[in-house]
């Protein structure tokens, strides 16, 4: 596949845990696999930013009305539980972040100020993540190519998600607060294999400092992928280097499919779809489908949506895409015919 002809652009966000204690308290940056100690529950709600705005993603997350269960471990104090104000930032973490910035030829900012990014998916007990800009305008030379690094940040890692069921999400607090360096690149990567090579180059530089944690989960990449005519999509939390190229390839295939579907709908003169969703539960009262019957028996409903002009496009193409959106809203899956 000619990725350059497709106009592929890939940018990376590398998140690397640092080999020091937590960012806003003195707890050790270690993960605990044994069952934890105390548990407590929280509900999180969206709030206004400093600009008086409410994040749209936070509003959508709040609509799920989830309860978050937090499990403590021996290396957790009241700071992680958001029952005590954060301590002064870890000076060693700041020094490591500045060292990484200088290795990338970035320009340190004159003053480091920690900001709060609203996050109400439960991964932060406070409902926000503390993050600070450390340096700007760096770069990394790899395979004869310069990859830009517009920003380097120091931030706290999120809690570990253990599971989700019946409106509750369980997190363990051992990872919450581990210092992370976030390195964002410009979208100068043009092929899936080049994305893997660039990630490897950044990982090698970080390990060379001997001041970062090692092992699965200690370094994670977010991939920002787009092709000509498509949208920029962020694939979050890729932990294995060998899978980076595969993730990019699959996202390119997905965007090409969506562009083909859009072109076909345009050819069919489909300009809009009915917005109304109908409750058709009564039609399915005598259904032979065990899945549908079980849902109705539990008090669920069957909702129907008419899509005129979409015949033949759902089965192997658009159907999985719609199902993914439904799952975000808490729907286990969809049927289409």
Secondary structure, 3 states (H helix, E strand, C coil): CCCCCCCCEEEEEEEEEECCCCCCCCCCCCCCCCCCCCEEEECCCCCCCCCCCCCHHHHHHHCCCCEEEEECCCCCCCCCCCCCCCCCCCHHHHHHHHHHHHHCCCEECCCCCEEEEECCCCCCCCCEEEEEEEEEEEEEEECCEEEEEEEEEEEECCCEEEEEECCEEEEECCCCCCEEEEEECCCCECCHHHHHHHHHHHHHHHHHCCCECCCCCCEEEEEEEECCCCCCEEEEEECCHHHHHHHHHHHHHHHHHHHHHHHHHHHCCCCCCCCCCEECHHHHCCCCCHHHHHHHHCCCCCEECCCCCCCCCHHHHHHHHHHHHHHHCCCCCCCCC
